[in-house]
Amino acid sequence: MTRPTPLSGFPEWLPEQRLAEQQVLDRLRRTFELYGFSPLETRAVEPLDQLLRKGETSKEVYTLRRLQATDDDADELSLGLHFDLTVPFARYVLENAGKLQFPFRRYQIQKVWRGERPAAGRYREFLQADIDIVDRDTLPSHYEAEIPLVIGDALRALPIPPVTILVNNRKLCEGFYRGLGIEDPEEILRIVDKLDKVGPSVVKDEIAQKHGEARADACLALAGISAQDASFVDEVRKLGVEHPLLDEGVAELAAVVETAREHSPGLVRATLKIARGLDYYTGTVYETELAGFEQFGSICSGGRYDNLASAGKDVFPGVGISIGVSRLLGLLFKADALSVSRPVPTAVLVALWSEEERAVSNRIAASLRARGIATEVAPAPAKLGKQIRHAERRGIPFVWFPANGENPDQVKDIRSGEQVDAEGWAPPAEDIAPTLR
């Protein structure tokens, strides 16, 4: 067999990176559950008409087809792998509405697939961690203020660079554009959403071509407003535009910013250029910057939606946000900005005097595991120096020497060289398992 080459866009972490990923996921789960979110997992495939109905293009979707497909497989040809977790969740809510208690709070950590060009932090197969709150008929806006608090607690508990959640409100933007006399505010949102990619001059020209230079200047002035508190309200008012929807959006965004400022100062910043291109957002929208990695874009995004989960008269508005776990980890791993204290779960290696005494070492290992201490037995009864070097190469911090002659069981910390009697011994709490650093 020839040596295989990696597939671009399909990351496979090394064991120590996988340990780091699992610890990150454990901390996310813990935070989500502290806020009352219940776990959920949906199927990997959805009907194509559902995947493509809310502002996405078919270029990103992987379709599902058997290699030996026949004419009888027509149904399978209309299935695709989900490219995010929002559309599957909306479908799940509609299917199970009679069994759920509302408001329904869920978290979901799953793989998704997206056929885009791979780049730093961008993959074709990646892990997302989502939270959503949905209700029947109406959803109070205070939930839009709660979402950043959850994400702030989840991410700031990790040994990673600080994050800033950038927030805006689609009602604010739409009301402002309507107050200018623009009849298609979604068109302006899509143009403004490209601001960081193409620059203000291109955005201004594109708006001015259809709506005039004065309106283009006003749209750019709005997009330039940013504040960590409700002072952005005065900046918006100074632009002299009035509309009831603008007033509603300003009030909702101010509540989000002030709630976050009280909970965690500096976590949230009102940034009125944030538009989020997907057309199902209707209220607050979120994007998240990681300090030192701003050039790679948002690592956590989402927003309020009122019509995504709806069928006939049944409407389930919601608000949610998604952490790009693989995106975040890929950037941190590449920069050597996140690791674990050791590359294996094992805390203790039990030495082996001879094959005839393997049962003794096995019993010691079993006793340690029963106490919750990850333990291995040496692979062979080599010289002690070789067994210790094996532990060093594996990253195992302690070696347990079974009783030998007049010598009782002893444990050696191979990092410091300290060796003590094993009776009553336990590893320090920080050495029980690998820790993030």
Secondary structure as UniProt FT lines:
FT   TURN            8..9
FT   HELIX           15..34
FT   TURN            35..36
FT   STRAND          38..39
FT   STRAND          45..47
FT   HELIX           48..51
FT   HELIX           58..60
FT   TURN            67..68
FT   HELIX           71..73
FT   TURN            74..75
FT   HELIX           76..78
FT   STRAND          79..81
FT   HELIX           86..96
FT   HELIX           97..99
FT   STRAND          104..113
FT   TURN            120..121
FT   STRAND          125..134
FT   HELIX           142..156
FT   STRAND          163..169
FT   HELIX           170..179
FT   TURN            180..181
FT   HELIX           185..192
FT   TURN            193..194
FT   HELIX           195..198
FT   HELIX           200..211
FT   HELIX           213..223
FT   STRAND          226..227
FT   TURN            230..231
FT   HELIX           232..238
FT   HELIX           244..263
FT   TURN            265..266
FT   STRAND          268..271
FT   TURN            272..273
FT   TURN            279..280
FT   STRAND          281..290
FT   TURN            291..292
FT   HELIX           294..296
FT   STRAND          300..305
FT   STRAND          310..311
FT   TURN            312..313
FT   STRAND          314..315
FT   STRAND          318..324
FT   HELIX           325..334
FT   TURN            335..336
FT   STRAND          348..350
FT   HELIX           355..357
FT   HELIX           358..370
FT   TURN            371..372
FT   STRAND          375..377
FT   HELIX           384..394
FT   STRAND          398..401
FT   TURN            405..406
FT   STRAND          410..413
FT   TURN            414..416
FT   STRAND          419..421
FT   TURN            423..424
FT   HELIX           429..431
//
